[in-house]
Amino acid sequence: MAGVSLQCGDCSALLKSVEETQEHAELTSHTNFSESTEPVLNLVCTTCSKPCRSKTVSPTPNSYSKP
């Protein structure tokens, strides 16, 4: 099965494209990447409408929704 995302081996960030991975590498100096079968979350905060990929910080239950 082919990877659906790329994962940073340094910080475990999931990235959705080679371009996003290159940008992450330039910003962080991370160099250890591999394919992952984990999907990249594309969530939107219902409070502030900013994009987010993590459900770990949630001011209220169910405050994130898929776009």
N, C-alpha and C positions, 0 to 999 in steps of 0.2 A: 504494500500500500504506500503510495506516495505521500509525502508530508503535506499538510494543509497550512502549515505556518513554519516560521523559523524561530528558534529559541536561543536566546543569549545564554551561553554557559557560565558567564560571569555573574549575571544578576537574575537570570530566569525569566526575563521579559519575553513575551510572545510578540512576534512581529509578523505582519501580514504580507510583506513583499521584500524583494531584494533591495529595492530602493529605500524602504523604511529601515531595513537592516543596515545598509550603508550609512544612512543618516545617524542611526543609533551608535554605530561604531565611531563615527567622526565626533559626535558629541561626548561620548563616554570613554573613548580609547579602548573599548572592549573588543576583543578579537576572536573569541571562542563561540562560534555559532553552529547549530545543527538543525536538521529538519525535525519537525515535530508533527504528530498527528492530532495535537490539541488545537481546537479552533480558537481563533482570536475573537474575543468578545468585543462587540461594538454596541456599547450601552450609552444611554443618554440620561443624565440626571434630571429627574422631573422637577427638582427644586430650582436649579440654576440653568438647565438646558445645555450644560457643557458635556462634551463627549468624555466617556470614561471606559476603561477596560477592566475595572476591578470592582467586585462587589464587597470588598473588605471594609470600606469606609461608608457607612450608611447612617445618616442622621436620623432617619425614620425607616421603619420596615417598608420594604417594597418601594424605595424611593428611586429605583433605577428601572428603566424600561428599554426595550429594544427599539431602535429608530424605525 
